């Protein structure tokens, strides 16, 4: 097998493509022949030693991938060779094969493309947990999605529409805004050229959005929260903008609003039955054509550095997927 090795987490340039012995699965594990792996924002942080999870060195990055079960270890009863699965392994995805614990696998139904399976669980799972569980979004409410053209953003737009909400998608360029409209957004705001608060006031007739979905943080957080509706819910997804904002807490009082943290990874660990139910609903929506991963580019696994560079330049629309031919 071959894989990208991180033995010195000082950045993407230190990753090296290496040939390794193909491992055998241990008890409770499977060996997966990887077809596709997607690139997520934590995959950048983890090779820079900036992520909260710090795996022992050396490790293979790549948290989300999909492929075919090739071998199973002792005690594995739910999977067999030939099964098509998605994996949330935390690491191991950027290679040709991976050893994954069986409880980290998600069966993919017939008709679910492996390339989509590699770009689905983390972004759609996060957005479903945020909007359905944490925000208790109702049909007819208005959702503002910041960073709406990215991986979790495009998932949030589609899920909110599937739930019957009005969606305002905010992004940094006209091209990104056009993408958001093509996947169902009712209105868009280019916060690179428009004033976010003024645009929200006009689009909501002064009421503000009921839910703010924020994976960006930084300078957008305060104007978005100042615009929120009475009893609004502000969802803290992440900080792709770099800076962690400090919101004036008096605004929560004046708006009767809530600041709600969203940590899908720990939700999966702590509440596995609820997580599985959410993924089941997402699979049904996928089968019905209501949601579909937005793939920015599909690149050979050997071009991982190019994929990282594209994500780092903030050009990505949806997600970049690496494939093994």
JOUR-V84658 format. One record per residue. N is the residue number from 0. RES is the residue in one small letter. BURIAL is # if it has 9 or more other ideal C-beta (glycine too) atoms within 8 Angstrom, else .. Layout:
N RES BURIAL
N RES BURIAL
//
This chain:
0 x #
1 x .
2 x #
3 x #
4 x #
5 x #
6 x .
7 x .
8 x #
9 x .
10 x .
11 x #
12 x .
13 x #
14 x #
15 x .
16 x #
17 x .
18 x .
19 x #
20 x .
21 x .
22 x #
23 x .
24 x #
25 x .
26 x .
27 x #
28 x #
29 x #
30 x #
31 x #
32 x #
33 x #
34 x #
35 x #
36 x #
37 x #
38 x #
39 x #
40 x #
41 x #
42 x #
43 x #
44 x #
45 x #
46 x #
47 x #
48 x .
49 x .
50 x #
51 x .
52 x .
53 x .
54 x .
55 x .
56 x .
57 x .
58 x #
59 x #
60 x #
61 x #
62 x #
63 x #
64 x #
65 x #
66 x #
67 x #
68 x #
69 x #
70 x #
71 x #
72 x #
73 x .
74 x .
75 x #
76 x .
77 x .
78 x #
79 x .
80 x .
81 x .
82 x #
83 x #
84 x #
85 x #
86 x #
87 x #
88 x #
89 x .
90 x #
91 x #
92 x #
93 x #
94 x #
95 x #
96 x #
97 x #
98 x #
99 x #
100 x .
101 x #
102 x .
103 x #
104 x #
105 x #
106 x .
107 x #
108 x .
109 x .
110 x .
111 x #
112 x .
113 x #
114 x #
115 x #
116 x #
117 x #
118 x #
119 x #
120 x #
121 x #
122 x #
123 x #
124 x #
125 x #
126 x #
127 x #
128 x #
129 x #
130 x #
131 x #
132 x #
133 x #
134 x #
135 x .
136 x #
137 x .
138 x .
139 x .
140 x #
141 x #
142 x #
143 x #
144 x #
145 x #
146 x #
147 x #
148 x #
149 x #
150 x #
151 x #
152 x #
153 x #
154 x #
155 x #
156 x #
157 x #
158 x #
159 x #
160 x #
161 x #
162 x #
163 x .
164 x #
165 x .
166 x #
167 x #
168 x #
169 x #
170 x #
171 x .
172 x .
173 x .
174 x .
175 x #
176 x #
177 x #
178 x #
179 x #
180 x #
181 x .
182 x #
183 x #
184 x #
185 x .
186 x .
187 x #
188 x #
189 x #
190 x #
191 x .
192 x .
193 x #
194 x .
195 x #
196 x #
197 x .
198 x #
199 x #
200 x #
201 x .
202 x #
203 x #
204 x .
205 x .
206 x .
207 x #
208 x #
209 x #
210 x #
211 x #
212 x #
213 x #
214 x #
215 x #
216 x #
217 x #
218 x .
219 x #
220 x #
221 x #
222 x #
223 x #
224 x #
225 x .
226 x #
227 x #
228 x #
229 x .
230 x .
231 x #
232 x #
233 x #
234 x #
235 x #
236 x #
237 x #
238 x #
239 x #
240 x #
241 x .
242 x .
243 x .
244 x #
245 x .
246 x #
247 x .
248 x .
249 x .
250 x #
251 x #
252 x .
253 x .
254 x #
255 x .
256 x #
257 x .
258 x #
259 x #
260 x .
261 x #
262 x .
263 x #
264 x .
265 x .
266 x #
267 x #
268 x .
269 x .
270 x .
271 x .
272 x .
273 x #
274 x #
275 x .
276 x .
277 x #
278 x #
279 x .
280 x #
281 x #
282 x #
283 x .
284 x #
285 x #
286 x #
287 x .
288 x .
289 x .
290 x #
291 x .
292 x #
293 x #
294 x #
295 x #
296 x #
297 x #
298 x #
299 x .
300 x #
301 x .
302 x #
303 x #
304 x #
305 x .
306 x #
307 x #
308 x #
309 x #
310 x #
311 x .
312 x .
313 x .
314 x .
315 x #
316 x #
317 x #
318 x #
319 x #
320 x #
321 x #
322 x #
323 x #
324 x .
//
